[in-house]
Amino acid sequence: MTLKNRQPRLAVEQVVIREDSVELHLPGSAVQTLPASALIEAVQAYSIRGLGRDALPDNIKWKVECGKMTIYIVELKPEVRSVLWISSNSVAPYGPEAKYESYRLAFPFVVLKVPFVNGQLIEAAELFYRNAPLSSLDDELFWSNLLNVSPRSHGCTAWVCTQYLADEMNQLAAKLRRPLTEVEALHCFILHLFGGGLNRSSEAHEGMSCFGKAAMDKVDPRVTDVTRWQAASEKPEFILGVAWKPAGHTIRSLILDQLDRSGARRDLGDAAELVSLLLAPRKAG
């Protein structure tokens, strides 16, 4: 049986990796020399990553994988959300004794960076705002005005507190009688973000929340007082006209920053790095 439309294979006798180059020795041809990084780029271009068992949730804009790390970039569309906000007369700023009030608040586009290592969500999630949908890795990100999001904390630009998320995930895993998938953990994170009480834990532990930063930066007064925010949300389109402050990140820099801080990204541009990668221990199967 003859297979049609099959690409003929090149009879490459040798691939020689030098210090910073790769030599291709082809029968009957002169030796071709390429940068060592070209080998990695070629392997990456034809490697399949993304054949996961579970379908991706809605609102995923990017899923970036490198080594043991997976980073999800999530975009939540503008909407009016019902949230629990720490009451002005709550004696406790956070914790089980804190008191909350329900508010209906308009939100712009919410952008989340949610990283996993070996399939486990790590405490390095971040949250930003935008007034327009994401369309490029080079789109700019802006500070939010949320409680429980801490500016420049724990190695992150806009760190999201997930203090009780592990308990919620463990309860769900016990109910399912198996570990959560990344997709299920991501869903839990988003529900936790807007389903729990927004309190002053960031002020107590990290020194400031993005809500406090918005007030300090003199962002639109309609979003630096929760009562005024709710009143303005009766005409929710106002939220896309707020002049949010730039956070100094694009989607690209946010992802690369996380990969660099975690040590997941490596420069594989020379033979020494290629050899170290080949000799690194790998999972069985």
N, C-alpha and C positions, 0 to 999 in steps of 0.2 A: 504494500500500500504506500502510495506516495503522498506526502503532505504538501499541499499547495500553499503558496504565499509565505513560505518559511524563509526567514532571513538566513543567508549563508553565513556560517561561522568562520571567523578569521582564524587561521592557523597560527596562533601566537605561540612561539616556542618558549619565550621567557619574558617575565616581568621582573626587572631588577630595581630594587628600591635603594637609592643612594641617600646621602645625608639629607638633601632637601629636594630631590628630584626622583622621577620614575623613568626608567628606560624600557621601551618596548622593542624587543628584538623580533622582527617579522621575517619569515622566510623570503628571500629574494628582494628585500627592501633595506634601505638604510635604517640605522637605529634612530628611533624617535625619542626625544627627551621632553618630558612634561614636568611641571611642578608636582611635588608630592601631594599637595592639597587637591590636585585634579583627580587623583585616585579616589580620595574620600568623596568628592563631589559626584563622581560617576557612580560609586556604590550607593550613595544616598539617593540619587535620582532614580535608581531602579530597585530600591528596597521598598517593600510594602509595609507601611505602618498605618494602622487605622482599621484593620479588620477585627474590631472588637466584637464581642458577643452581643453587647447591648447597643441599641440605637442611641444616638446622642439626643439629649433633651433639646427642647426648643430654646432659642435665644443664645445658643453657643455660636460665637463668632470665630474663635480660633481654638484649636486643640493642638498644643505644641508638645512634642515628646523629645527628650534628650536624656540618654542614659536611663537612670532609675526615676527621673522626674517627668511628670506630666503637668502641664499648665493649661487650665481652661480660662478663656476670656469670655465672659458672659455679658450680654447687653440686655437690660430690662427696659421695656418701652415706657414712655411717660404715662403715668396714670395717677389717680387719686387713691391713696392707700389708707386703710384704717390701721392706726398704730397705737400702742400703749406708750405714753410718755410720762416720765417721772413727774409726779404732782408737785406743784409749787409749795404745798404745805407738808410734803413728806419729810419727816425727821431723818429717816435713813436715806442716804444718797444712792444706795444700791443694796442688793441682797434681799433676803426673804422678808424683811421688815419694811421694805420700800413700798410706797403707795403710788399708784399710777392713775392717769386719766386717759380716756380714749379721744383721739383726734383724727380727723380726716384731712390728710395733707397731700397736696399735689407734689409729685416728683418729676424731675426731668429724666433724660436717659441716664440710667444707673449702670456703670461699668464695673464689673467685678473681676479680679484676678484671683483664681482659686488653685493653689498648687497641691500636688500629690507626690509622695515618694513611695515607691513600691506599692502603689495602690492605696496608700493611707493619706488622708487629708492632713496637712501640717498647718501649724498655727502661723501662717504667713499670708493669709488672705488680705486683699486690699480693695477699697471702694472709692470710686471717683464719679463725677458727674460730667455730662455733656448736654448741650442744647441741640445736638443734631446726631443722627445715627452714625455708627462707625462704618467707614468704607475703605480704610487704608491702615496699614501698620504704622504709618507716620501721622495719624490723627492725634491731636493734642488732647490731654486729659486735664480735668479741673477739680479743685477741691470741692468736697461736699459740705453740707451743713448739719451732719448727723452726730448725735450722741453715740457713744460706744465705738466711734471710729477715731483713732488717735493719730495726730500728725507726727511724723518722724519718730516712730516708736518701734522697738523690737526689730530694728534693721529694716523696717518698711517705711514707705512714704506716708501711706494712709492705712494703717493697720486696723483690722477689724477684730474686736474682742469676740472670742468664741468660748467663753468660760464654761457654759453649760451644754455646749454642743455635743461633747463626747458622751455625756449621759444620755442625751436624746438618741444618738446614733447607737449606743449600746442597747438601749431599750428596743429599738427597731430590729437590731440584729438578733436579739434574743427572741423576739416575736417571729422572725423569719427562720430562726434556727440555722443561721449561716452568716458569714461575714458580709457586710454591705459591699456592693460594687461601687466603683467610682461614681457612676451615674446616680445611684441611690444616695451616696454621701453628699454629692453636689446638691441634690434636691433637698436634703435635710438642712444643708447650710443656708440655702435661700429661704426656706421656711423659718429657720431660726432667726435669720437676720431681721425679718419684718414681723415675725410672730411673737417674739419675746418682748419684754419691756425694755424701752430705751431709757437708760438711767445715767448717773454721773460717776460710773465706775472709771471712766477714762480720766476725769478730773482728779479722782482720788489716787489712782495708781500710776498713770502716765503723765499727769500734770495738766492736761488739756484735751478736750475733744475737738472734732472738726466743727461742732456747733459753736463752741467758744471761740475757735479761730475765726469763723465767719464773722462773729460780732467784733472781734479785735481788728479784723481787716476791713471793717465797715462795708461789708457786702450789703446789698439791698435790705433795708430794715424789715421788709415784709417776710424775710426768711431767717431773721435772727431773733425773733420772738415767736414762740410756738402758737400763741393766741392769734397774733396778726397773720401768721402763716396759714392757719386754718381759715380765717376770714377771707384772705386773698384767694384761697383754694376754691371758693365758690365760683370763681372764673379761672379754672385751672390752666388755661393757656398762658397765663401770666408767667408761669414758671420757666417757660422756654425763652423768656426775655431777660431773665436775671443775669447780670454780669458776674458769673462765677470767676474766681481767681485761678489762674493757671497753676497747675501742680508741678510743672517742670518735668513732665513725662509724656512720652508718646506710648502707644501700645508696644512698639518695637523696643524702646528703652526699658519699659516696665518688665517685659518678658526677659530680655537679656540680663537685666539687673538681677532678677531672681535666679536665673541659671548661673550667673557668676558667683553670687553669694552662696549658693548651695554647692558650688564646685561641680555642677553637672556638665557645664560646657568646657571643652578642652580644645586647645589649638593643636590640630593634627596636621600641621604643615611640614613636619620633618620626619625622618626615619625613626628617631628615638621615640617620638610619641606614638607612631604607628606600631612599633614593636611592643611598647608598654601596653597598648590597647589589646594586641593579640595575645599577650601573656597574662592579661587580667583574668581573674577567676570568673567563670560564667556559670549561670544556673544550669543544672542538669535538665535535659529535655528541652 
